[in-house]
Amino acid sequence: MTFDWTIVARAAHVLGVVIWIGGVGFVTAVLLPAIRAMEDPHHQANIFEHLESKFAWTARAMVLLVGISGLYMLWALDLWDRFIVLQFWWMHAMVAIWTVFAAILFIAEPLFLHQRFKQKVRTDPQGTFKVVQRLHWALLAASLITVAGAVAGAHGLSLFDP
């Protein structure tokens, strides 16, 4: 039996998604509501910044792992033609979700999001955390729809018949 690197890539891909999107789920459903329940706005911002910065490195690593493993599988299995078939809509969704998170984690956060967050939280902490939580819910919902579609699609279930 020959060793199949695509199986390793798929396992790495799934593990990366579980850690990355699971973390987004935790931040969205647990951390942000707990922070919003705190009364001291200064404490809210400090706790959020501290904990989010700890997870950001894990999220960045997992986004890289998912991107590299996904690209490897596309190349090794020659799956490029799936991007022109509606049946494989989830392939587009995976790339879109990955691109949004990569842009946020590697470009927007380091360049301007942290500073903008700090400015906004000083003037309107409740409103700022409300917006942050809504954005997290939107990203989490889109991510979970994509995960469900990818798992179903990878096992032959499709919303669109070819």
N, C-alpha and C positions, 0 to 999 in steps of 0.2 A: 504494500500500500504506500502510495506517495503522500507526502505531507501537503496539505492544502492550506495555503496562507489566506485564502478568502474566508475560510471558517474562522481563523484567528481574527481577521479584520472584522467580520460580522460580530463576533463576540465582543471585541473591543468597542465597536460601534454601539452596540446595545448597552453595554456597561456605561459607556460615556454618556449616552442619552439618559439612562436611569439616574445617574448621579447629577447631571446638569439640570434636567427638567424636574427631578425630585427636589433639588435645592430651590429651584424657582417656586415650586409648590409650597415648600416649607416657608420661604420668605413671604409669599403671597397670603397663605391661609393661616399662618401662625405668628410669624415675627411682626409683620406690619400691623395686624390687629392688636397685638400685645403692646406694641410701641404707641399706637394711637390711643390706647386706653390710659397711658401715663399722663399725669397732670402737668409735669414740668416740661415745657417745650425745649428748653436747653438740653435736658436729660434725654428727651426723645431723639433729638438730632445726634447727640454724641453716641448713644447706644446704637442707633441705626448705622451711622458711619463706621463705627468700630466693627460691628458684626458683619456688615455688608462687605467691608474691605477684606475681611478674613475669607469670606466665601468667594469673592471675586477671583482670587487666584485659582481656586479649585474650578470655578466655572470656566475661566480662560483655558485651563489645561484640558478640561473635558470638551470644550468647543473645538480646540485644536485636534484632540484625539478623534472626535466625531468627524471633523472635516477631512483629516488625513485618511482615516479608515474608509469613509464614504467614497472619497476620490479613488482610493486604491481599488475598491470593489467595482466602481464604474469602469475603471481601466481594465482590471484583470478579467472581469466577466463580460466586457464589451457591452455595457448596458446603455450606451448613449442614445440608442434609438427609442428608448422608453420616454424620452423627453418630447417626442413628437406624437405620442399616442395618449388620448384623453383618459384611457383606462388607467394610466399610471400618473394621475393627477398628484398623488402623494409624493412622487419624486420631486415635482416642482415645489410642493409645499415644504418638503424637507430642506431643499436648497434655500428657499425663501426664509424659513425660520432660522436656519443656520446663519444666513447672511445678516439678518436683523440683529441677532445676538452677537455675532462677531463684530459688527459695526458698533454696537453699544459698548461691548466689553473692551475692544481694542482701540477704538477711535473716540467715540463720544464721551465715555466716562473719563478717560485720562485727559482729554483735551479741554472739555468744558462742562460736562454734566455735574461733576462734583462741585465745581465753583458755583454753578447756577443753583444747585440744590441748597448750598450754604446760604446764598443770598436770599432765596425764596423762603427758606425756613425761618430766617430772622424776621421777616415781615409778616408772614402768614403760615405759621407752622401747621395748623390744622388743615388749611387748604392745600398746602404742599403735600402733606402725607396722604390726603384724600386722592390727589392726582396721581401720586406715586403708586398707591395701591390699585387704583383703577387701571393704570398702565400695566401693572404686574398681572392683574386678572385677565386683561386682554391678551397679553403675551402667553400666559399660562393656558388660556382657553385655546388659542390658535395652536400652541404646541401639543396639547393633548389630542386635539382633533387630528393633527398631523401624525402623531404616534399611532393613534387608533387606525387611521387610514393606511399607514405604512405596514402595520402588523397584518391587517386584514388583506391588503393588497399583495403583500409578500406571500400570502397563503392562498392566493387565487380569487379572493372575493373582491368584486369591483362594483362601484356604483354605475359604471358605464361599461356596457358590453362592447367588445371590439366590432 
